[in-house]
Amino acid sequence: MDDAVVVGGGAAGLCLAHWLTSTGTTGVTLVEAPEGPLRPAERTWCYWEEGPGEFEEAVVASWRRLRVRGADGRVVESEPAPLRYRMVRSEPFERLVHSRLAAVPGARILRATAHAVRDTAYGGEVRCTTAEGRQLTLRGRYVFDSRPVRGTPPHRTLLLQHFRGWFVRTAAARFDPGVAELMDFRVPQPRHGLAFGYVLPLAPDRALVEYTEFSRTPLTTAAYDSALRHYTTEVLRLGPLAVDSAEQGVIPMTDARFARRTGPATFRIGTAGGATRPATGYTFAAVQRQSRAIAAAVRRGRPEVPPPHGRRALAMDAVMLRALDTGRVDGPRFFTELFRRVPMERLLRFLDGGSTPWEELGIGLRTPVGPMLRTAAELPFLARRSAGRPGESPR
C-alpha cells in the first residue's frame, strides 16, 4: 500500500507528487491518463512569482513588464518588480517532474484511466484500467484526486473564461519580447460579458496570441478563429503570419464552494478543489501553494487540503463576478481602470492572495463603488443553484 496515490497528471497532480516526494513522503503513485482521448493536449500555464521558483527549469518565457490596453487604445504599462510573469508549457513541466520522480525510491508513474475513488477501512482506493486493458486497484493511506468534478457545485454566479490561442510566426518583427499584454480590449465586445486579446511574445517574430471571453457559453472553434483573424489582422496588424499550433480551453469563474475533502482519506485538489481564482481564472500559483501545504500536512500525519484562497478574496471575487454577470459594471472599463488606478505590483499581490486588509479596502474603493455595494447587498439573499461543468484550468 502506498502512502499517497495522486490521480491526474495535470498541473495539480504533478505539483503534489513533486512536493510529497521532495518533503520525504515515500510510496507515492501518480496515476496519469494513457495516450488517447482522455489525455489532454499540451497546455500553457502562466503565473507571477518573485525570484526563481521551484519549477524555473520548466519556464519557457518570462516578462518583467506587463501591459493592459483599454478599448480606446490607452495603455497602462508597468514593471511590477519584484514579480515576474512566467509561462510554463505542460510538456516540459511534465518531463521535469517525471525526471525528479524517477530519482526518488518508492515513487512511480502509472499510465491508467481512473474510474472510481473511494474510502475504505484502511485508507483510500482507486480503481483503474491500465493502458493494456488490465483492471487494477491501487491502495493508499491517502488519495488526492485532481479529475474534474461532474457539475458545478451550488453557486450564485457562473461565468466561463473561454479562449483559443494561436502560436504565430510573423514575416517581420512585430512583437516586443520584453512586454506581455495581459488584456487588450480593442476587440468587438459580446452582448453579455467581455472579450479581450492576450499576447505573450516569445521572440520579435513569435508569440502566443489569444482571444478570450468572460461569458456564459463557449464559442465554436470557427468563431474563435474568426475573432483571432480579426485581432491579428485588424487590431495588431501583424501582416503575413503562420500559425504553428493552437490551444483552446474553458476555465470556470464561479463563487461555488468546492469540496476539498470527500472522505476520511480522499481529497480533491487543483481546480476540482477550488484552486482556480474566481476573478481571474489563474490556477498554477495556487496549486503550488496548495501542494506545499498538503505535503507538509501529510508529513505531520494530519493530511488536509487547505483553502487555496482566503475568505476576503473570495467574497470580493463573488461581488465582482455578480456585477459583471448582471451588467452593472462595464467589464473592459472595470479592468482597465483597476490597472490604471492601482499599482500593478499591489494588484497582482491581491490577485494572488498576498494583500493586506487595508490594501484590499483601497482596491475596493477604486472600483465602481455604487454598483459594487448594491451587488454585495443582494448576494446574501440569492439562492445557490447547480448547473454546468468546470474543466481543468490551463492557467
C-alpha positions in Angstrom: 0.0 0.0 0.0 1.3 3.5 -0.9 1.5 6.4 1.4 -0.3 8.5 -1.2 -2.0 8.0 -4.6 -2.3 11.1 -6.7 -4.9 10.9 -9.5 -4.3 13.1 -12.6 -1.2 14.2 -14.4 -2.1 17.9 -14.9 -0.5 20.8 -13.0 -2.1 19.9 -9.7 -1.2 16.2 -9.8 2.4 16.8 -10.9 2.9 19.6 -8.4 1.6 17.5 -5.5 3.6 14.4 -6.5 6.7 16.5 -6.6 6.2 18.2 -3.2 5.2 14.9 -1.5 8.4 13.2 -2.6 10.6 16.2 -2.0 9.5 16.6 1.6 10.1 12.9 2.5 6.9 11.0 1.7 7.7 7.6 0.4 5.5 5.3 -1.6 3.8 7.8 -4.0 2.0 6.7 -7.1 1.0 9.3 -9.7 -1.8 8.0 -12.0 -1.8 9.6 -15.4 -4.2 9.0 -18.3 -2.7 6.9 -21.1 -2.3 8.2 -24.6 -5.8 8.7 -26.1 -8.8 11.0 -25.8 -8.6 11.3 -22.1 -5.1 12.7 -22.2 -5.2 16.5 -22.7 -3.2 18.2 -25.4 -0.3 20.4 -24.5 -1.3 23.4 -22.4 0.1 26.7 -21.3 0.1 27.7 -17.6 1.0 31.3 -16.6 1.7 32.8 -13.2 3.7 35.6 -11.5 6.4 35.0 -8.9 9.2 36.7 -7.1 12.6 35.3 -7.8 13.4 31.8 -9.3 10.8 29.3 -8.2 10.8 25.5 -7.7 10.0 24.9 -11.4 12.1 27.5 -13.0 13.7 24.9 -15.3 10.3 24.4 -17.0 9.7 28.2 -17.6 9.8 28.7 -21.4 9.5 32.5 -21.2 9.1 35.4 -18.7 8.4 39.1 -18.8 9.3 41.9 -16.4 6.8 44.4 -17.9 3.1 44.0 -18.3 0.5 45.9 -20.3 -3.2 46.4 -20.3 -4.8 48.3 -23.2 -8.3 49.9 -22.9 -11.0 49.8 -25.6 -9.9 53.4 -26.5 -6.3 52.3 -27.1 -5.0 53.9 -24.0 -2.1 51.9 -22.4 -1.3 51.0 -18.8 2.2 49.6 -18.7 4.3 48.8 -15.6 7.1 46.7 -14.2 5.6 45.1 -11.1 9.0 44.3 -9.6 9.9 42.1 -7.8 7.2 40.0 -9.5 7.8 38.5 -12.9 5.2 37.0 -15.3 6.1 33.4 -16.3 4.9 30.9 -18.9 5.2 27.1 -18.4 4.3 24.6 -21.1 2.8 21.3 -19.9 5.2 19.0 -21.8 8.5 20.5 -20.4 6.9 20.7 -17.0 5.8 17.1 -17.1 9.3 16.0 -18.2 10.9 17.9 -15.4 8.6 16.4 -12.7 8.9 12.9 -14.2 12.7 13.2 -14.0 12.5 14.2 -10.4 10.1 11.4 -9.5 12.3 8.9 -11.3 15.2 9.7 -8.9 13.0 9.0 -5.8 12.9 5.4 -4.5 9.3 4.4 -3.9 7.8 6.9 -6.4 6.2 5.6 -9.6 4.1 6.9 -12.5 1.3 4.7 -13.7 -0.4 5.2 -17.1 -4.0 4.2 -16.4 -7.6 5.5 -16.5 -9.0 6.1 -13.1 -12.7 5.1 -12.8 -13.5 5.4 -9.1 -12.0 6.8 -5.9 -13.4 5.7 -2.6 -12.6 5.5 1.1 -12.0 2.1 2.8 -11.3 0.9 6.3 -7.5 1.1 5.6 -7.4 4.4 3.7 -8.2 5.2 0.1 -8.7 3.1 -3.0 -8.5 3.9 -6.8 -10.0 1.5 -9.3 -8.5 2.0 -12.8 -7.7 0.3 -16.1 -4.1 0.3 -17.4 -3.1 1.2 -21.0 -3.1 -2.6 -21.7 -6.7 -3.0 -20.5 -5.8 -4.6 -17.2 -8.1 -3.9 -14.2 -6.1 -2.6 -11.3 -6.9 -1.4 -7.7 -4.5 1.0 -6.1 -4.5 1.4 -2.3 -3.0 4.3 -0.3 -3.2 5.8 3.1 -4.5 8.9 1.3 -5.8 9.6 -2.2 -5.7 13.0 -3.9 -7.9 13.4 -6.9 -7.5 16.2 -9.5 -10.0 15.0 -12.0 -12.7 17.5 -13.0 -15.8 17.2 -10.9 -19.2 16.4 -12.5 -21.3 19.5 -12.5 -20.5 22.8 -10.8 -21.3 22.9 -7.0 -24.2 25.1 -6.0 -23.4 28.7 -6.9 -24.9 32.2 -7.4 -22.8 33.1 -10.4 -21.0 31.0 -13.0 -19.1 32.7 -15.8 -16.7 30.9 -18.1 -13.4 32.2 -19.2 -13.1 30.5 -22.6 -10.4 31.1 -25.2 -8.4 30.0 -28.2 -4.8 30.9 -28.8 -2.5 30.7 -31.8 1.2 30.3 -31.6 2.2 32.5 -34.5 5.3 33.4 -36.6 5.2 36.7 -38.4 7.1 37.6 -41.6 8.6 40.7 -39.9 9.5 41.6 -36.3 6.1 42.6 -34.8 6.5 41.9 -31.0 8.4 43.4 -28.1 9.7 40.3 -26.2 10.0 42.3 -23.0 6.3 43.1 -22.5 3.4 40.8 -22.0 -0.1 42.1 -23.0 -2.5 40.8 -20.3 -5.6 42.4 -21.6 -6.3 44.2 -24.9 -9.9 45.4 -25.1 -9.7 46.7 -28.6 -11.8 43.8 -29.8 -15.6 43.7 -30.5 -17.4 43.1 -27.2 -20.1 40.4 -26.8 -23.6 41.3 -25.8 -23.0 39.6 -22.5 -19.7 39.6 -20.6 -16.5 40.9 -22.1 -13.7 40.0 -24.5 -10.0 40.8 -24.8 -6.8 39.9 -26.6 -3.9 38.4 -24.8 -0.3 38.5 -26.3 2.7 36.7 -24.9 5.8 37.5 -27.1 8.3 34.7 -27.4 10.6 36.5 -29.9 10.4 39.6 -32.1 8.6 37.4 -34.7 6.9 34.8 -32.5 4.1 35.0 -29.9 1.1 33.3 -28.3 -1.9 35.4 -29.3 -5.2 34.5 -27.7 -8.8 35.7 -28.0 -10.6 35.4 -24.6 -14.2 35.9 -23.4 -15.7 36.0 -20.0 -19.3 34.9 -20.7 -21.8 32.1 -20.0 -21.3 30.0 -23.1 -18.1 28.9 -25.1 -17.8 29.6 -28.8 -17.3 27.2 -31.7 -13.7 26.8 -32.9 -14.6 28.6 -36.1 -15.9 31.6 -34.2 -12.7 31.7 -32.1 -10.6 31.6 -35.3 -12.7 34.3 -36.9 -12.1 36.5 -33.8 -8.3 35.7 -33.9 -8.1 36.6 -37.6 -9.7 40.0 -36.8 -7.5 40.6 -33.9 -4.2 39.7 -35.6 -5.1 41.4 -38.8 -7.2 44.5 -38.0 -6.1 45.3 -34.4 -2.5 44.1 -34.1 -1.8 44.5 -37.9 0.7 41.7 -37.8 0.8 41.3 -41.6 1.6 37.9 -43.1 1.8 35.1 -40.4 1.9 31.4 -40.0 0.1 29.5 -37.2 2.4 26.8 -35.8 -0.1 25.4 -33.3 -3.3 26.3 -31.3 -4.7 25.7 -27.9 -8.2 26.1 -26.6 -9.7 25.9 -23.1 -12.6 26.7 -20.7 -12.0 27.9 -17.1 -14.8 28.2 -14.5 -15.2 31.6 -12.8 -17.7 31.0 -10.0 -18.5 31.6 -6.4 -19.3 27.9 -5.9 -17.8 26.2 -2.9 -15.7 23.2 -4.0 -15.4 20.3 -1.5 -11.7 19.6 -0.8 -12.3 16.5 1.3 -14.6 13.7 0.1 -13.9 11.2 2.9 -11.5 10.4 5.8 -8.7 9.5 3.3 -9.8 11.0 0.0 -9.3 14.6 -1.1 -9.8 16.8 -4.2 -7.0 19.1 -5.4 -6.5 21.7 -8.2 -9.5 23.1 -10.0 -11.6 20.3 -8.5 -10.6 21.5 -5.1 -11.3 25.2 -5.7 -7.7 26.3 -6.7 -8.9 28.4 -9.6 -9.1 32.1 -8.6 -12.7 33.1 -9.5 -11.8 36.6 -10.5 -9.1 35.7 -13.0 -9.1 32.0 -13.8 -5.4 31.7 -12.8 -4.6 28.4 -11.1 -0.9 27.5 -11.3 0.4 29.6 -8.4 -2.5 28.5 -6.1 -1.8 24.9 -7.0 1.9 25.3 -5.9 0.9 26.8 -2.6 -1.8 24.2 -2.0 0.6 21.3 -2.9 3.3 22.6 -0.5 0.8 22.8 2.3 -0.6 19.3 1.6 2.8 17.8 1.6 3.7 19.4 5.0 0.4 18.2 6.5 1.0 14.7 5.2 4.4 14.7 6.8 2.9 15.8 10.1 0.5 12.8 9.8 -2.6 15.1 9.6 -3.5 15.3 5.9 -5.6 18.2 4.7 -6.2 20.3 1.6 -6.2 23.9 2.8 -8.3 26.6 1.2 -6.4 27.9 -1.8 -7.8 31.4 -1.4 -8.8 33.5 1.6 -12.3 34.3 2.6 -11.9 38.1 1.9 -10.6 37.4 -1.6 -13.4 35.0 -2.4 -16.0 37.5 -1.1 -14.6 40.3 -3.3 -14.5 37.9 -6.2 -18.1 36.9 -5.7 -19.2 40.6 -5.8 -17.1 41.3 -9.0 -18.5 38.2 -10.8 -22.1 39.1 -10.0 -21.6 42.7 -11.0 -20.1 41.6 -14.4 -22.8 39.0 -15.0 -25.6 41.4 -14.3 -24.0 44.1 -16.5 -23.9 46.6 -13.6 -20.3 47.3 -14.4 -18.7 47.6 -17.9 -16.1 44.9 -18.0 -13.5 46.5 -20.2 -13.7 49.8 -18.3 -13.7 48.0 -14.9 -10.4 46.1 -15.5 -8.7 49.0 -17.4 -9.5 51.5 -14.6 -8.4 49.0 -11.9 -5.0 48.5 -13.5 -4.8 52.3 -14.1 -5.6 53.3 -10.6 -3.9 50.6 -8.6 -0.1 50.0 -8.7 0.4 46.8 -10.7 2.5 45.0 -8.1 -0.1 45.6 -5.4 -2.9 44.4 -7.7 -1.0 41.2 -8.6 -0.3 40.5 -5.0 -4.1 41.0 -4.3 -4.9 38.6 -7.1 -2.5 36.1 -5.6 -3.9 36.4 -2.1 -0.9 38.3 -0.6 -2.5 41.7 0.1 -3.4 43.2 3.5 -7.0 44.2 4.5 -6.0 47.9 4.2 -4.7 47.3 0.6 -7.9 45.4 -0.2 -10.0 48.3 1.0 -8.0 50.7 -1.2 -8.5 48.4 -4.2 -12.3 48.2 -3.5 -12.6 52.0 -3.4 -11.1 52.1 -6.9 -13.9 50.1 -8.4 -17.4 51.5 -9.2 -18.5 51.7 -5.6 -22.2 52.2 -6.1 -22.8 49.1 -8.3 -20.4 47.0 -6.2 -22.2 47.9 -2.9 -25.6 47.2 -4.5 -24.3 43.8 -5.6 -22.7 43.0 -2.2 -26.0 43.8 -0.5 -28.0 41.4 -2.7 -25.6 38.4 -2.6 -26.7 37.0 0.8 -30.3 36.8 -0.5 -29.6 34.9 -3.7 -30.1 31.2 -3.8 -27.3 28.9 -4.9 -28.1 26.6 -7.8 -26.3 23.8 -9.7 -25.5 23.8 -13.4 -22.6 23.5 -15.8 -19.4 21.6 -15.6 -16.0 23.1 -14.9 -12.8 21.9 -16.6 -9.1 21.9 -15.8 -7.6 25.3 -15.8 -4.8 25.8 -18.3 -3.6 28.9 -16.4 
